[in-house]
Amino acid sequence: MLLVYTHKISPRLKYIFKHICSRILGVEVDFTTKIETFIAHDSLKMSYTKQQLANEFFIKSHDILFEQGLNDLDINIHDWENTKCFFFNGDKSAIPFDIFAASFYLLSRYEEYLPHVKDEFGRFTAEESLAYKHGFLKQPVVDIWAYKFKDALQTQFPEFKFPEKNYTIKPIIDVPSAYNFRLKGIIRTLGGMAKDLVRFRFKGLYLRIMVILGFMHDPFDTYKYIINRQKHTKFKFLFFFLIGDYSTYDKGINPNKKKFVSLIKHIADYCIVGLKASYFAVDDISILKKEKSRMEAILNISLKASRHSFSRLNLPNSYRNLIELEVKEDYTMGYIDQIGFRAGSCTPFLFYDLDYEVQTPLKVHSYHLLDYALLKTHSLLDKKKVLSEIIHEVKQVNGEFVTVFHNYTFGAERRWNGFKDLFNIILESANETNET
């Protein structure tokens, strides 16, 4: 166990030390404000305060972990060997930066509470983030810093054995509409046909008719392929089905259709199934509650995980609603058009509510790659290179690689050519780790 001496044990301090020490490094951590308790401890120990006590392992603390609410912070980014960091703390510390303060800033999403320009869907964009502006978005810096901290501790306490941690993957299959043409109802089907005619999309009209008549496969129906891939990996896929009401933004299948319900139940036999909350459910807890109840009625178990439509997040309210409805995990945090680490980490973390100054029970699994982000890279060879680079970053810190693909990504549409290969690279990356 690591004992931390500090001048004040605050909720922020406990939160971030437990994330870095327990969740990333696998070491239990405790805190004391009593010097005699600290001196008596005969294992891993460090001081985290303004002044070093003697010659112990010491990290000079930044004020952020002892503050409440939001403040105007002076942030200067510095190079640090193979990465970047901020909150420089001088030469007397065991490491040159207060990684706990910097990690708290990123994990709590401090910057998302500050004034910023949202996109047309009300989302915080990558371009507004510190990580994007300073070129460290594609590194899981919180985990990298944690391992630098571990190396420094190991030097001071060479006898201590840190537990081993393995690289893992969490493939997400997002299903905004289970089928492109099937189960859409007469009115929507006729409307779709009319659109095809008006826009001279005769090939689309032909395909629609052939699918409805049962002569061709629906292009969004890729479930046989996905289940087959699931059978070849020990890491469970997470399916998020949209079962909200039809709206301008959400054009899924009616959740009362028996064949749609059967599909969800069938997928749940092989994979974990969560709720893809509709566009309006993000801001309206009554809609979210209704959709949660619908999914629980289909699955006959309590809903464990959710993901918001359009990756919309409005902090802290979006997460407070999930907590109130006792949803345990969320997979919304990430950038739809940028590959990288929105919260700076590839280790799941508990949401810290900055308004209430409390660690919540909601576990956030930030995703690092959405299939659409790869469309910005044109050739398949370059896509594979980009994918390999991000996998390498996560493997370096034995993190959890979270990817979001859609059911239609594995269809025959031209722009998704080669994405089955990319998905297989992700699956194989975990098998390689476990074989070595």
Steps between C-alpha positions, in 0.01 A plus 500: 500500500613854417457748786470865398575777747324826415396817680132450409306191388252638247244313281697599190825368642348163600331468161806554281746307717267200497469518123873519435618268776219244520342491154807557285786363713304246711632630834275577796538851638423664833544852638616665819550852634700371799879503466548225764269264306693575184839435666378170648387363163764255374392447136431729203448857615519852367414856598275716287504851640674836463823425688705182525514362855850350481645285223188293425346441154338838447277661237429869539123554484306738279201679657233350270449188714429712808265747333126490446308604191662641188787744493697682235801269471833594350593203283836481322579189297855362512677215323581209731718236333265312264185692595369834629376615838393806699505630857882508517614477862875561494814299569440388858220257410563135413336573164497846338121534467200462728350215300215463750380857447545474121318164490213637706463790257466257208292225661251733666455672161565831673534673163149390396350701786683815382356725224550343157349490151276199440427342161155489334395206720611667822818294535839592640739466206857373489617836366393666829709262710840558656620164365418585138641853519831377643539179301456228762147381415635178350681400819338355815699751702341421838614138468843600365549735796386224739769268364765772538386537860524121540858499365601773744340310791671179391838675511431613857348166608678233290369212713135578431328290233231673297222277365487426127221637283403390149387684189130443429247601236137602522339494153174696483240442231272802473159430343307820419280300262499121501399482132517738206179388330337226708243559779456869411122492461288585193509881529879523545558244224280687251667826601841345439394376158370845407831658606692249289287586195523877546877483541537251212652239731372208297763260633392583857135453407575162343697390808222618733234304311713184475575508877134557593392214273763276663715445191801687638671546835445830686830693480491582874447137600858404579424320826599152384849628417534689830385202710747281313779741593378503862538121514869538418595740781462485878431874522127564501361742240257767620196566282310824547152492345288810444145429618379859538208658318538615140621861471691740276827358630414140584356284225523155648260204502177503699588319827158330496591299188536138609778423251704793633453382858601147392817640341599679823436184705702294250797740521478495881565124491852570374588860590425763765209724401461859617276795419575755231312792655315713245592859410240657729558255787835666566329807648170348616518244780135394449577390141820327617307318772240380248768369263686331784180324609436387141845345471474331840163351398665353189811368679331400828800632693602839641664728246873522562634723222392790283628718220342824380385553144735722295754465787327795667611587852391792712711492815415452777125455431525212251693293751286604797194364319672165445603487866145578613372211285774273641675437169847372586706570186508755219674481161420846357819690571723538197530704182309395190750651255832463683687192612639536850440528871239761594557449872872431454470139616442148371400371843130519596438760770223608734328827417589783738226763531678836524185687606427269793868417567432128522618179337199325348440126438473549121790335317600682181652296218627768266522377139816569302397431144171533312480344154409836340828652621687249284318622187720813511791270408453396138699186417449174688876478556500840671194404706685191623801715588287746701327211676830328582636823650207545740511130597871539574428797729246300703720190513793701635301567818302171507177693462151424370449582131139607441382522139160583351389340175144493364298206374504649148881540510524131411258531206574536131491880474810614315629749758526221758721282280777342707338572838459129570879475472540792741260340748693175480827685571342628824389149601837348410685769700351352819577142398864593432533644851351196666713256304832666588 
